[in-house]
Amino acid sequence: MMKTNKTLTAVLLTGALLMVLAFPCVAFAFESPNNPSSGGLVEEPKKYDGTEVTFEGEAIGEAMVRGTDAWIHLNDDAYMYKNVEEGAALGGYNTGMPVWLPASLAEKIATFGDYKHEGDIVKVTGVFNAACAQHGGDMDIHATTLEVTVPGRHAADPVKSWKLALAVVLAFGAAGAWYADRRATHRERRGMHRRK
């Protein structure tokens, strides 16, 4: 009986471990091939070159209008939905993709991300170019549709109490060092005066 329980426990633990290890493979297997991340596009540009893709990211910066068309930049990094101050875990670098689209579509974006704002989360569909002949060989997406999936907002950036306390301590330390330096310089000059 005791041996059967140990065997059953071992089988269940092994099965659970295999499921945990297999989950990422299953998740990637069901990932839509036309919905890559910027990392996927950069890592495998030949796979996606000339194909229609759907790409989602935070609109950052501003729309750069060029006649009837415009450039926008969409970041799909770990900070797409919230910034570090709001609790996002540090997760690599800022990553994204430049998008060329009709200026009329770019006008749908109400908020672009910057230091004070989380930008609109935007989903675009268009043709991915690994080396766009129209734009000097740069990697881009020529979008034909744009949908705002999450509206932008003011970014919370609270002043943390420990940072405020540290700033006060450092300010007093700097003032103390400045005062000590002034006193030492004053004593030095007085001593040189007496020698003359």
Backbone hydrogen bonds in HBPLUS format (Angstrom, degrees):
<---DONOR---> <-ACCEPTOR-->    atom                        ^
c    i                          cat <-CA-CA->   ^        H-A-AA   ^      H-
h    n   atom  resd res      DA  || num        DHA   H-A  angle D-A-AA Bond
n    s   type  num  typ     dist DA aas  dist angle  dist       angle   num
A0005-ASN N   A0001-MET O   3.10 MM   4  6.42 156.7  2.16 149.4 154.6     1
A0006-LYS N   A0002-MET O   3.14 MM   4  6.41 155.9  2.20 145.2 151.4     2
A0007-THR N   A0003-LYS O   2.96 MM   4  6.16 156.4  2.02 145.8 152.6     3
A0008-LEU N   A0004-THR O   2.86 MM   4  6.04 162.7  1.89 151.1 155.9     4
A0009-THR N   A0005-ASN O   2.90 MM   4  6.03 157.9  1.95 144.7 151.0     5
A0010-ALA N   A0006-LYS O   2.92 MM   4  6.09 157.5  1.97 145.1 151.3     6
A0011-VAL N   A0007-THR O   2.92 MM   4  6.17 157.8  1.97 150.7 156.6     7
A0012-LEU N   A0008-LEU O   2.94 MM   4  6.15 162.0  1.97 150.2 155.0     8
A0013-LEU N   A0009-THR O   2.90 MM   4  6.09 162.6  1.94 151.9 156.7     9
A0014-THR N   A0010-ALA O   2.92 MM   4  6.04 158.9  1.96 146.1 152.3    10
A0015-GLY N   A0011-VAL O   2.92 MM   4  6.08 158.5  1.96 147.2 153.3    11
A0016-ALA N   A0012-LEU O   2.92 MM   4  6.13 157.7  1.97 147.8 153.7    12
A0017-LEU N   A0013-LEU O   2.93 MM   4  6.11 159.4  1.97 148.3 153.9    13
A0018-LEU N   A0014-THR O   2.93 MM   4  6.17 158.9  1.97 149.5 155.2    14
A0019-MET N   A0015-GLY O   2.99 MM   4  6.22 151.5  2.07 145.2 152.9    15
A0020-VAL N   A0016-ALA O   3.00 MM   4  6.28 157.3  2.06 149.3 155.1    16
A0021-LEU N   A0017-LEU O   2.96 MM   4  6.21 162.2  1.99 152.0 156.9    17
A0022-ALA N   A0018-LEU O   2.87 MM   4  5.92 145.1  1.99 141.7 151.5    18
A0023-PHE N   A0019-MET O   2.99 MM   4  6.00 132.3  2.23 142.6 152.7    19
A0025-CYS N   A0022-ALA O   3.06 MM   3  5.35 116.6  2.47 106.3 121.7    20
A0026-VAL N   A0022-ALA O   3.01 MM   4  6.29 158.1  2.06 158.0 165.0    21
A0027-ALA N   A0023-PHE O   2.83 MM   4  6.05 162.4  1.86 158.9 164.2    22
A0028-PHE N   A0024-PRO O   2.94 MM   4  6.14 159.9  1.99 148.6 153.1    23
A0029-ALA N   A0025-CYS O   2.94 MM   4  6.08 144.7  2.06 140.3 150.7    24
A0030-PHE N   A0026-VAL O   3.15 MM   4  6.43 141.1  2.31 146.3 154.7    25
A0031-GLU N   A0028-PHE O   3.21 MM   3  5.00 150.7  2.30  94.5 103.3    26
A0035-ASN N   A0032-SER O   3.16 MM   3  5.34 159.0  2.21 117.3 116.6    27
A0054-THR N   A0034-ASN O   2.64 MM  20  6.03 153.2  1.71 160.8 170.2    28
A0041-LEU N   A0037-SER O   3.01 MM   4  6.36 153.3  2.09 148.4 155.5    29
A0042-VAL N   A0038-SER O   2.93 MM   4  6.15 156.0  1.99 149.0 155.2    30
A0043-GLU N   A0039-GLY O   2.86 MM   4  5.95 157.4  1.91 147.5 154.3    31
A0044-GLU N   A0040-GLY O   2.97 MM   4  5.91 154.7  2.03 142.2 148.4    32
A0047-LYS N   A0044-GLU O   3.18 MM   3  5.49 129.6  2.45 105.4 117.8    33
A0049-ASP N   A0045-PRO O   2.88 MM   4  5.78 132.1  2.11 148.5 162.3    34
A0051-THR N   A0048-TYR O   2.94 MM   3  5.44 159.7  1.98 144.5 142.8    35
A0050-GLY N   A0128-PHE O   2.78 MM  78  5.54 157.7  1.83 165.3 167.2    36
A0128-PHE N   A0051-THR O   3.01 MM  77  5.89 163.6  2.04 163.5 161.6    37
A0053-VAL N   A0126-GLY O   2.76 MM  73  5.66 163.8  1.79 169.4 165.4    38
A0126-GLY N   A0053-VAL O   3.01 MM  73  5.66 157.5  2.06 157.8 164.7    39
A0055-PHE N   A0124-VAL O   2.85 MM  69  5.41 158.9  1.89 155.5 162.6    40
A0124-VAL N   A0055-PHE O   2.84 MM  69  5.41 166.2  1.86 161.5 162.6    41
A0057-GLY N   A0122-VAL O   2.97 MM  65  5.55 154.5  2.04 151.3 158.0    42
A0122-VAL N   A0057-GLY O   2.80 MM  65  5.55 170.4  1.81 160.6 157.3    43
A0058-GLU N   A0075-ASN O   2.67 MM  17  5.00 156.4  1.72 148.2 143.2    44
A0075-ASN N   A0058-GLU O   2.89 MM  17  5.00 161.6  1.93 139.2 138.6    45
A0059-ALA N   A0120-ASP O   2.91 MM  61  5.64 168.7  1.92 167.7 168.4    46
A0113-GLY N   A0059-ALA O   2.69 MM  54  6.01 167.1  1.71 140.9 145.1    47
A0060-ILE N   A0073-HIS O   3.08 MM  13  5.90 164.3  2.11 164.4 168.3    48
A0061-GLY N   A0113-GLY O   3.03 MM  52  5.93 160.5  2.07 158.9 153.1    49
A0064-MET N   A0071-TRP O   2.93 MM   7  5.03 166.2  1.95 148.2 152.1    50
A0071-TRP N   A0064-MET O   2.96 MM   7  5.03 154.4  2.03 125.8 132.5    51
A0066-ARG N   A0069-ASP O   2.69 MM   3  5.27 168.1  1.71 142.8 147.1    52
A0069-ASP N   A0066-ARG O   3.23 MM   3  5.27 161.3  2.27 122.5 121.0    53
A0103-ALA N   A0068-THR O   2.85 MM  35  5.52 172.8  1.86 129.4 131.5    54
A0070-ALA N   A0101-LEU O   2.79 MM  31  5.60 145.6  1.90 164.7 176.3    55
A0101-LEU N   A0070-ALA O   3.04 MM  31  5.60 163.0  2.07 158.4 163.9    56
A0072-ILE N   A0099-VAL O   2.95 MM  27  5.32 152.6  2.02 149.7 157.9    57
A0099-VAL N   A0072-ILE O   2.84 MM  27  5.32 163.2  1.87 164.9 163.2    58
A0074-LEU N   A0097-MET O   3.11 MM  23  5.48 175.2  2.11 147.5 147.6    59
A0097-MET N   A0074-LEU O   2.86 MM  23  5.48 148.2  1.96 145.5 153.8    60
A0076-ASP N   A0095-THR O   2.92 MM  19  6.05 139.6  2.09 136.1 148.7    61
A0080-MET N   A0077-ASP O   3.28 MM   3  5.56 151.7  2.36 120.4 118.3    62
A0086-GLU N   A0083-ASN O   3.03 MM   3  5.35 139.1  2.20 104.5 116.0    63
A0088-ALA N   A0083-ASN O   3.16 MM   5  5.48 164.7  2.18 133.5 130.3    64
A0087-GLY N   A0084-VAL O   2.92 MM   3  5.08 160.0  1.96 107.9 113.8    65
A0141-ILE N   A0098-PRO O   3.15 MM  43  6.55 142.6  2.30 144.4 155.5    66
A0100-TRP N   A0141-ILE O   2.81 MM  41  6.12 163.9  1.83 161.1 166.7    67
A0143-ALA N   A0100-TRP O   2.84 MM  43  6.09 137.4  2.03 150.2 163.2    68
A0105-LEU N   A0102-PRO O   2.94 MM   3  5.50 137.9  2.12 113.4 123.9    69
A0106-ALA N   A0102-PRO O   3.32 MM   4  6.77 154.3  2.39 146.7 153.9    70
A0107-GLU N   A0103-ALA O   3.11 MM   4  6.37 137.3  2.30 143.8 154.1    71
A0108-LYS N   A0105-LEU O   3.05 MM   3  5.64 161.2  2.09 115.3 121.1    72
A0109-ILE N   A0106-ALA O   3.10 MM   3  5.79 161.9  2.14 118.4 123.4    73
A0120-ASP N   A0111-THR O   2.80 MM   9  5.53 161.4  1.84 154.8 149.8    74
A0114-ASP N   A0117-HIS O   3.12 MM   3  5.20 154.2  2.18 127.3 132.8    75
A0117-HIS N   A0114-ASP O   3.34 MM   3  5.20 148.4  2.45  97.5 106.2    76
A0155-ALA N   A0116-LYS O   2.84 MM  39  5.26 173.2  1.85 125.1 127.0    77
A0118-GLU N   A0153-ARG O   2.81 MM  35  5.32 161.5  1.85 156.5 162.8    78
A0153-ARG N   A0118-GLU O   2.89 MM  35  5.32 149.4  1.98 143.7 153.4    79
A0121-ILE N   A0150-VAL O   2.76 MM  29  4.90 166.2  1.78 151.4 155.7    80
A0149-THR N   A0121-ILE O   2.78 MM  28  5.60 144.8  1.90 149.0 160.1    81
A0150-VAL N   A0121-ILE O   3.34 MM  29  4.90 162.6  2.38 129.2 130.7    82
A0123-LYS N   A0147-GLU O   2.76 MM  24  5.17 167.2  1.78 156.7 161.1    83
A0147-GLU N   A0123-LYS O   2.83 MM  24  5.17 149.5  1.93 146.4 156.4    84
A0125-THR N   A0145-THR O   3.27 MM  20  5.35 151.6  2.36 128.1 132.1    85
A0144-THR N   A0125-THR O   2.79 MM  19  6.05 166.2  1.81 160.9 158.8    86
A0145-THR N   A0125-THR O   3.34 MM  20  5.35 150.8  2.43 146.9 149.4    87
A0127-VAL N   A0142-HIS O   3.04 MM  15  5.22 138.4  2.22 139.7 132.3    88
A0142-HIS N   A0127-VAL O   2.85 MM  15  5.22 163.9  1.88 150.3 151.2    89
A0129-ASN N   A0140-ASP O   2.79 MM  11  5.37 171.1  1.80 167.5 166.0    90
A0140-ASP N   A0129-ASN O   3.07 MM  11  5.37 153.7  2.14 143.1 151.4    91
A0132-CYS N   A0138-ASP O   2.74 MM   6  5.33 165.8  1.76 144.7 143.2    92
A0135-HIS N   A0132-CYS O   3.29 MM   3  5.37 136.8  2.49  96.7 107.6    93
A0137-GLY N   A0132-CYS O   2.66 MM   5  4.52 147.4  1.76 161.1 151.0    94
A0138-ASP N   A0135-HIS O   3.32 MM   3  5.98 164.2  2.35 118.9 123.3    95
A0163-LYS N   A0160-LYS O   3.07 MM   3  5.41 126.9  2.36 105.1 118.5    96
A0164-LEU N   A0160-LYS O   3.16 MM   4  6.53 155.1  2.22 151.9 159.2    97
A0165-ALA N   A0161-SER O   2.94 MM   4  6.18 161.9  1.97 151.7 156.3    98
A0166-LEU N   A0162-TRP O   2.94 MM   4  6.05 156.1  2.00 139.8 146.6    99
A0167-ALA N   A0163-LYS O   2.93 MM   4  6.12 154.5  1.99 144.7 151.6   100
A0168-VAL N   A0164-LEU O   3.06 MM   4  6.35 154.2  2.13 147.8 154.1   101
A0169-VAL N   A0165-ALA O   2.99 MM   4  6.26 165.6  2.01 152.9 156.5   102
A0170-LEU N   A0166-LEU O   2.89 MM   4  6.07 166.3  1.91 153.5 157.4   103
A0171-ALA N   A0167-ALA O   2.91 MM   4  6.04 151.1  2.00 142.5 150.8   104
A0172-PHE N   A0168-VAL O   2.96 MM   4  6.24 161.7  2.00 154.0 158.0   105
A0173-GLY N   A0169-VAL O   2.89 MM   4  6.10 155.6  1.95 148.0 155.7   106
A0174-ALA N   A0170-LEU O   2.85 MM   4  6.03 157.7  1.90 147.6 153.1   107
A0175-ALA N   A0171-ALA O   2.93 MM   4  6.15 158.2  1.98 146.6 152.9   108
A0176-GLY N   A0172-PHE O   2.86 MM   4  6.03 155.9  1.92 147.2 154.0   109
A0177-ALA N   A0173-GLY O   2.94 MM   4  6.17 157.8  1.99 148.1 153.8   110
A0178-TRP N   A0174-ALA O   2.95 MM   4  6.14 156.4  2.01 147.1 153.7   111
A0179-TYR N   A0175-ALA O   2.93 MM   4  6.14 159.8  1.97 148.1 153.5   112
A0180-ALA N   A0176-GLY O   2.92 MM   4  6.13 162.6  1.95 150.7 155.2   113
A0181-ASP N   A0177-ALA O   2.97 MM   4  6.10 155.1  2.03 144.6 151.4   114
A0182-ARG N   A0178-TRP O   2.97 MM   4  6.21 156.7  2.02 148.7 154.8   115
A0183-ARG N   A0179-TYR O   2.97 MM   4  6.23 159.0  2.01 151.7 157.1   116
A0184-ALA N   A0180-ALA O   2.98 MM   4  6.16 160.7  2.02 146.8 152.1   117
A0185-THR N   A0181-ASP O   2.94 MM   4  6.12 160.0  1.98 149.3 154.9   118
A0186-HIS N   A0182-ARG O   2.90 MM   4  6.07 155.4  1.96 145.8 152.9   119
A0187-ARG N   A0183-ARG O   2.92 MM   4  6.17 162.6  1.95 153.7 157.4   120
A0188-GLU N   A0184-ALA O   2.95 MM   4  6.08 157.0  2.00 146.1 152.9   121
A0189-ARG N   A0185-THR O   3.01 MM   4  6.24 157.5  2.06 147.5 152.9   122
A0190-ARG N   A0186-HIS O   3.01 MM   4  6.26 156.3  2.07 147.4 154.2   123
A0191-GLY N   A0187-ARG O   2.91 MM   4  6.12 155.7  1.97 149.5 155.8   124
A0192-MET N   A0188-GLU O   3.02 MM   4  6.30 151.2  2.11 145.9 153.5   125
A0193-HIS N   A0189-ARG O   3.00 MM   4  6.21 148.2  2.10 144.7 153.1   126
A0194-ARG N   A0190-ARG O   3.16 MM   4  6.45 151.7  2.25 146.4 152.4   127
A0195-ARG N   A0191-GLY O   3.32 MM   4  6.57 149.8  2.42 142.5 149.3   128
